[in-house]
Amino acid sequence: MEVKIGVQHAPREITLESGQSAEEVERAVAEALSGKSQLLSLVDDHGRKVLVPADRLAYVEIGEPTTRKVGFGAAL
């Protein structure tokens, strides 16, 4: 699952590939925004934990992982 996180006052977004489902990510974001948690905590595919202060979240984009094409195939 590809997740993009926009952080207030930061010039770049955080992008990570997570093994968590879209529902799990959405639940974590909702808990952070509702005040149940002060941090948005997500784990990427490499086991690294990403922590973002809830009050600094600008947006969270949840999408499907993009498949990267390798080689020199003909474009259709």
Steps between C-alpha positions, in 0.01 A plus 500: 500500500647837400446778755585867447497732801504878473649676801431866577803729461700225325599547135467131407248228566585167664444201271516142621396152400317334786382144549204634698159494336319817393258452790784476753665814366169686497429391859844624614444837329151534650633425851775758459262768374236429766751551781512136614868500404742793475701325229418336170703180507545285188743219417655466153588181312853503644377507859582868555251696706391844376367736767331830415352738760122497452474879521739536203311276256398684184367199304536124466459335161437125502542316172588171343867419442624587155671227305828605352567378150845375423647473154448658163156374405305668226243755617147412401 
